[in-house]
């Protein structure tokens, strides 16, 4: 296995095409194909599935590319510092379920460090993709939650993916609504909690999990409850519009970030005993980078903003 072969494999995975990757690498396609066959023969498994429409990664191939990216990045840093003496940006990426506070923590990180030395990547995405991004080293850190209901299945997925979960803080469950919602107005005025049955008159908004639309991968707790009205959305901006436009609601941790979402929304505690634990995932046996540690510190600060 050579460094060039790693560069080649990464280029192919980006382009999904041997021909396009060869152009980007300024080598002939037969040379690239030969290098990949040699690498796959040495590894003992196929990195790519080849078809008339292009190439795609196998399951083992995706894992291999994750490690290859890490090796190449470290080599580029060594080369820039000690050999070529040229500047090179280090990459730091995070993935998360749709949490405003996790995005806000990322913003604070970028503000502090700037973009001169780092190339930052943030992915607000589906639960399964958060896990896969960390598994394949597209993201160093993933932010998500576990609770009593999903713990067994999610933990099994963590183990199969070679990642581990570290808890940060525990939260009660809140309904996130527009301040103009009639139920929100009533509860805010009286300072009372919401009973889950009182929400039945309003549409429950949930994030679509795509192919992995299992209750165990849902971003909202109480996801096995039969809701009289429900609507799926796939991004946070749409969710906020539906909350305001349809008097809908979603379930959340109670961590409010008005500086990003504005003050048109509120979180009111549900009258239930259910809890959720928010934490981060990272690759097993990996050393979290200085930037990763700093991001975890920024996220941890939001424990003080959990509503009581």
C-alpha positions in Angstrom: 0.0 0.0 0.0 1.4 3.4 -1.0 0.4 7.0 -0.2 -0.4 7.5 -3.9 -2.9 4.6 -3.8 -4.6 6.3 -0.9 -4.8 9.6 -2.8 -6.2 7.7 -5.8 -8.8 5.9 -3.8 -10.0 9.1 -2.1 -10.2 10.9 -5.5 -12.4 8.1 -7.0 -14.7 8.1 -4.0 -15.2 11.9 -4.4 -15.8 11.7 -8.2 -17.7 8.4 -8.3 -16.0 7.9 -11.6 -12.6 6.4 -12.6 -12.5 8.6 -15.7 -13.2 11.9 -13.8 -10.8 10.9 -11.0 -8.0 10.2 -13.5 -8.5 13.6 -15.0 -8.3 15.3 -11.6 -5.2 13.3 -10.8 -3.5 13.9 -14.2 -2.9 10.2 -14.9 -4.4 7.8 -17.4 -7.5 5.8 -16.5 -5.7 2.4 -17.2 -3.0 3.4 -14.7 -5.6 4.4 -12.1 -7.5 1.2 -12.6 -4.3 -0.9 -12.3 -3.4 0.9 -9.1 -6.8 0.2 -7.6 -6.8 -3.4 -8.5 -3.4 -3.8 -6.9 -4.6 -2.1 -3.7 -7.8 -4.2 -3.5 -5.7 -7.3 -4.1 -3.4 -6.4 -1.2 -6.3 -5.6 1.1 -8.3 -8.7 0.2 -11.6 -6.9 -0.4 -13.2 -4.6 -3.0 -13.2 -0.9 -2.2 -15.5 0.0 -5.1 -18.5 -1.5 -6.9 -18.0 -0.8 -10.6 -20.9 -0.4 -13.0 -21.8 1.4 -16.3 -23.1 4.4 -14.3 -19.9 4.8 -12.3 -18.4 3.5 -9.1 -19.7 3.4 -5.5 -18.1 2.4 -2.3 -18.6 -1.0 -0.7 -19.3 -1.1 3.0 -15.7 -2.0 3.8 -14.6 0.5 1.2 -16.4 3.3 2.9 -14.6 2.4 6.2 -11.3 2.1 4.5 -11.7 5.6 2.8 -12.4 7.1 6.3 -9.0 5.8 7.6 -7.3 6.8 4.3 -8.5 10.4 4.7 -7.1 10.5 8.2 -3.7 9.2 7.0 -3.5 11.5 4.1 -4.5 14.5 6.2 -1.8 13.8 8.7 0.8 13.4 6.0 -0.2 16.7 4.4 0.3 18.4 7.7 3.7 16.9 8.2 4.7 17.8 4.6 3.5 21.4 5.0 5.3 21.9 8.3 8.6 20.1 7.8 9.2 19.5 4.1 7.4 21.9 1.6 7.1 24.6 4.3 3.7 25.6 2.8 0.6 26.3 4.7 -2.1 23.7 4.8 -5.5 23.9 6.5 -6.5 21.2 9.0 -10.0 19.9 8.6 -12.5 19.7 11.5 -16.0 18.4 11.0 -19.0 17.8 13.2 -22.3 16.1 12.5 -25.5 16.5 14.6 -29.1 15.9 14.9 -31.2 19.1 14.4 -30.0 21.0 17.5 -29.7 24.7 17.4 -27.4 24.8 20.4 -25.0 22.4 18.6 -24.9 24.7 15.6 -24.4 27.7 18.0 -21.5 26.0 19.7 -20.0 25.4 16.2 -20.4 29.1 15.4 -18.6 30.1 18.6 -15.7 27.7 17.7 -15.3 29.3 14.2 -15.4 32.8 15.7 -12.6 31.9 18.1 -10.3 30.1 15.7 -11.2 31.7 12.4 -10.8 30.0 9.0 -7.1 30.8 8.3 -5.7 27.5 9.6 -8.8 25.3 9.7 -11.4 24.1 7.1 -14.6 23.7 9.1 -17.4 21.3 8.1 -20.8 21.1 9.8 -23.6 18.6 8.9 -27.0 18.9 10.5 -28.5 15.6 9.4 -30.4 12.3 10.1 -29.5 10.2 13.1 -28.1 7.3 11.1 -26.0 9.7 9.0 -24.5 11.3 12.1 -23.3 7.8 13.2 -22.0 7.0 9.7 -20.2 10.3 9.3 -18.2 9.7 12.5 -17.6 6.0 11.6 -16.2 7.0 8.2 -14.3 10.0 9.7 -16.2 12.5 7.7 -16.8 14.1 11.1 -14.8 13.8 14.2 -17.7 14.4 16.6 -21.4 13.6 16.4 -24.1 15.1 18.6 -27.2 13.1 19.4 -29.4 11.8 22.2 -30.3 8.5 23.7 -33.1 7.5 26.1 -34.5 4.4 27.7 -36.5 3.5 24.6 -33.7 3.7 22.0 -30.7 2.9 24.2 -30.4 -0.8 23.3 -30.8 -0.5 19.5 -28.7 2.7 19.2 -25.9 1.3 21.4 -25.8 -1.8 19.2 -25.5 0.5 16.2 -22.7 2.4 17.9 -20.8 -0.8 18.6 -21.2 -2.1 15.0 -20.0 1.3 13.7 -16.9 1.4 15.9 -18.1 4.6 17.8 -18.7 5.3 21.4 -21.2 7.6 23.2 -20.2 10.0 25.9 -23.0 11.7 27.8 -22.9 15.4 28.4 -26.2 16.3 30.1 -29.7 15.0 30.9 -32.8 16.9 29.9 -36.5 16.8 30.5 -38.9 16.8 27.5 -40.4 20.1 26.3 -42.9 21.1 23.6 -41.4 23.7 21.3 -44.2 26.0 20.0 -44.8 29.4 18.6 -45.6 32.0 21.2 -48.8 32.7 19.3 -50.0 29.2 19.7 -53.2 29.3 21.9 -51.9 26.5 24.1 -48.6 28.2 24.6 -50.2 31.5 25.5 -52.4 29.8 28.1 -49.5 27.9 29.7 -47.1 30.8 29.7 -49.6 33.0 31.3 -50.4 30.5 34.0 -46.8 29.2 34.3 -48.0 25.6 34.0 -46.7 22.5 32.2 -48.3 20.9 29.2 -50.1 17.5 29.4 -49.3 15.4 26.4 -53.0 15.0 25.6 -53.4 18.8 25.3 -51.2 18.7 22.2 -53.5 16.4 20.3 -55.3 19.4 18.7 -52.1 20.5 17.0 -49.9 18.9 14.4 -46.8 17.1 15.8 -43.7 17.9 13.6 -41.0 15.3 13.2 -37.8 15.1 11.3 -37.9 12.6 8.4 -35.2 9.9 8.9 -35.3 8.7 5.3 -34.3 5.0 4.8 -33.8 4.6 8.5 -37.2 5.9 9.5 -37.4 3.6 12.5 -38.7 4.8 15.9 -35.3 4.0 17.3 -33.6 6.5 15.1 -36.2 9.3 15.6 -34.9 12.6 16.8 -38.1 13.2 18.9 -38.7 11.3 22.1 -42.2 9.7 22.7 -42.1 8.7 19.0 -44.1 5.5 19.6 -47.1 7.5 20.7 -50.0 7.6 18.3 -50.4 11.2 17.2 -53.7 12.4 15.8 -51.9 14.8 13.5 -48.3 14.6 12.3 -46.1 16.1 9.6 -42.6 15.2 8.6 -40.0 17.8 7.6 -36.4 17.3 6.6 -34.8 20.6 7.7 -34.9 23.0 10.7 -36.0 26.1 8.8 -39.0 24.3 7.4 -39.8 23.0 10.9 -39.8 26.5 12.3 -42.1 27.7 9.5 -44.5 24.9 10.2 -44.5 25.6 13.9 -45.4 29.2 13.3 -47.7 28.8 10.2 -49.7 25.8 11.4 -49.5 26.2 15.2 -47.5 23.0 15.1 -45.1 21.7 17.7 -42.1 19.5 18.1 -40.5 17.9 21.1 -37.1 19.2 22.3 -34.6 19.3 25.1 -35.6 22.7 26.4 -32.3 24.4 25.4 -33.3 27.6 23.8 -31.1 29.6 21.4 -33.0 32.8 20.6 -30.0 34.4 19.0 -30.4 31.9 16.1 -34.1 31.0 16.1 -35.4 34.4 17.3 -37.8 35.0 20.2 -41.0 34.0 18.4 -40.8 30.5 19.9 -40.9 29.0 23.3 -40.3 25.7 25.1 -42.8 24.5 27.7 -42.1 21.4 29.8 -44.3 18.4 29.4 -45.9 16.9 32.5 -44.2 13.5 32.1 -41.2 11.8 33.8 -39.4 10.9 30.5 -35.8 12.1 30.2 -33.2 12.3 27.3 -29.4 12.2 27.5 -27.6 14.4 25.1 -24.0 13.5 24.3 -21.4 13.0 21.6 -20.0 10.1 19.7 -16.4 9.7 18.5 -14.5 6.8 17.1 -13.5 4.1 19.6 -9.9 4.2 20.8 -9.3 7.5 18.9 -7.6 10.6 20.5 -10.0 13.5 20.1 -8.2 16.5 18.6 -7.7 19.8 20.4 -10.4 21.3 18.2 -12.7 18.4 19.0 -12.2 18.9 22.7 -12.9 22.6 22.3 -16.1 22.0 20.5 -17.2 19.5 23.2 -16.5 22.3 25.8 -18.6 24.7 23.8 -21.5 22.3 23.7 -21.2 21.5 27.4 -21.8 25.1 28.2 -25.4 24.8 27.2 -26.1 22.6 30.2 -26.6 25.9 32.1 -29.3 27.0 29.6 -31.5 23.9 30.1 -34.9 25.1 31.2 -36.1 23.9 34.6 
